[in-house]
């Protein structure tokens, strides 16, 4: 799906910015590596979010870093950074992004541990905020659990987000929760950060308090309920990392099958999101197609094959072999058990 930016006659196109919150360690991962640098399929989880933002034409992306900041900054040289040290909450993280304070447009704020979010959802958030001061993404669960609750008035307008630790017994019954993604009018966002306080259970600056601050000033705050709540799953440990892996793998494979690619066993086939596949292709189980791999028409990938940044030309067959940064010529066969590379 392509996302075209259009400007109506007489209107100034609003600039799109994004802030990704990625300063925490993620202690439940039980790893010395920053949580957002853990890989899913063939790239760090943070890369999925940056890719999705690029697809909806976000001009400036600022990643808030803290723990293991050097490794993140080195891995993503094409974005901007803000450093949060010490870490005093999500609102405090946004306060560090002062390079955006004078921008005119909308700023999307997203957690760095949510790699499943799709460009279509980001586009909907930007569109929903055209006539509002802020729009937040929500999800409806069977139980609100440890998530912040969405408090609406009798007309359905969002009045506040109350963190689980600060909820009253009545508010804990609410099953519409904060999905951790927001779109703000940028000037209003930075004008109101100074109004955040730390009078809460964590003694931190909650970004979510801006919803009530906006509402109290009679500014319009939208709440957009996401259809597939797994799309906004956050990753806190390796069990949830695997859940996101399965969700992304299944989505990629399903899209290719709908486009005519014969994947014999989708549960035992892994395809990276940048892979290109032609017509009349058959992919057998226990195969991985990763990186910038290109599969031309009428190719067959037999079981046990691994392709990374490979180019498999029309009519070729790869049988239980590894092809890394190399080309398999048209109507040829490789394998079984070959290792081909131009590294």
JONOR-V560941 format. One record per helix or strand. SS is the DSSP state (hx for helix, st for strand). FROM is the first residue (numbers start at 0). LEN is the number of residues. If there is no record, write none. Layout:
ss=SS from=FROM len=LEN
ss=SS from=FROM len=LEN
This chain:
ss=st from=14 len=8
ss=hx from=26 len=3
ss=hx from=34 len=3
ss=st from=38 len=2
ss=st from=42 len=2
ss=hx from=44 len=11
ss=st from=59 len=6
ss=hx from=68 len=7
ss=st from=79 len=4
ss=hx from=89 len=6
ss=hx from=97 len=3
ss=st from=104 len=7
ss=hx from=118 len=13
ss=st from=133 len=7
ss=st from=148 len=4
ss=st from=157 len=5
ss=hx from=163 len=3
ss=hx from=170 len=3
ss=st from=175 len=10
ss=hx from=185 len=10
ss=hx from=208 len=8
ss=st from=220 len=5
ss=hx from=228 len=4
ss=hx from=237 len=21
ss=st from=261 len=2
ss=hx from=265 len=3
ss=st from=268 len=3
ss=st from=275 len=2
ss=st from=281 len=2
ss=st from=286 len=4
ss=st from=293 len=2
ss=st from=299 len=2
ss=st from=305 len=3
ss=st from=310 len=2
ss=st from=316 len=3
ss=st from=321 len=3
ss=st from=326 len=2
ss=st from=332 len=3
ss=st from=338 len=3
